[in-house]
Amino acid sequence: TTPSSPHPLLPTLPKLNMLFYSFFKTLVGKEVAVELKNDVVFTGVLHSVDQYLNVKLMNVKVVDTEKYPQLLALQNVFIRGSVVRYIQIAPEDVNTQLLQEATMLENSPTSSSSSNNKSKK
């Protein structure tokens, strides 16, 4: 049997993406800056994120309008997770308690592996 999620904001997903996906879900409705691998930087309100870390931004602005004038007309964007370099967030939007709990859970041995270790002694 698979263990149930210990926290309602931490659904059962592949381990590597679970922490980031859960964290970014808490930022929906917040202002973020997304830097792409091609150096374009968008700012906007995080509308949604999925388990592949694709993001949708609303009320988008391009940071370097002189370099990317063709992007000025954009209002909303969908960004594939694989092209994101960084997502910047305001420090006050970080729930450090949730992150600490999630990383402890992520790094703690599961109950099944600890019972296996006891039987080997």
N, C-alpha and C positions, 0 to 999 in steps of 0.2 A: 504494500500500500504506500501511496505517496503522502507525505505529511501535508496537512493543511497549512495555508499561509498564516504565519504568526502575526501579521499586521494587515489590516484591511487595505492599505495602500501598496502592499507588496504581493501582487498576484503571482501565481506560479508560472514562470516563464523560464527560458534558458538562463542559467545563472549570470552570465556576463551582462546581458542586456536588462535583466530584471531590475537591478539597482538603478540604472540610468532611466529606464522607462518609467518606473514608479516615481522617481524624483521629478522628472519633467512633467508628469501628469499633475503634480502639485503646483506647477507654475502656469497652468492654463489660466488665461486672463491677465497675465503679467507682461510687462514690457521686457523684451529680450533683444539682443543683437546676435545675428547669425552670420558668421564668416564662412564663406565657401572656399573650397580648395582652389578655385580660380581667382581668389582675392576679392571677390565682390562681398560687400558687407551690407546686410539689410537690418533695419531695426523695425520692430512692430510688436503687436500684441500676439502672444502665443495662443492660437485658437485650438489646436489639437496636436497630439503626438501619438504615434502608434508603436507597436512592439519592434518595428524595424528602425525606429527613431527618425522616421519621416516626420516633418513638421509642417504645419500650416500657419502662416502669419497673416494677420489682418492689419489694415492701416499702415502699410509698408512704406518705408522711406529708404532710399539708397544713400549710404553715407558719402560716397565720392561721386557726386552728381556730374562733375566735369569729366570724369573718366568714363562714366556709364550713363550718358544722357538718354540712351534708348530705353533705360529702365525707369525713367521718371513717371511714366503713365501707370505703372503698376500700383494696384491698391491692395491686392491679396496675392500671396504666393504659396505654392506647395513646393517643398524642398525635399528631395530624396535624401535620406539619411546618409547614404554613402558619399555624398558630395560635401558634407558639412565638415569643416575643419574645427571650428569652435562655436560654442554658444555661450554668450556672456549674459550674466544675470546680475541684478542689483543685490548687494550683500544682504539687505533687509528681507529679500525674498527667499533666502536660504533657510530651510528648517533644519538646523544642525542636529537637533534631537533625533529627528527621523533618520538623517544620514548616519549618525553614530549607531543607532539601533540596527539599521539595515546592514552596515558594514560588519558589526559584531555577529549578526546572524549569518551573514555571507561567509565569514571566516571561522565560525564555530563548527566543530565536528558534529555530524548528524547523530541522532540517537542510535541509529542502526550501526554506524561505524564505531561508536564508543562501546556498544555491547559486543561487537566483534573483537575489539581490543581486549576486553575483559576475559573473553573465552580463550584467548591465545596465551594468557599468563599462566 
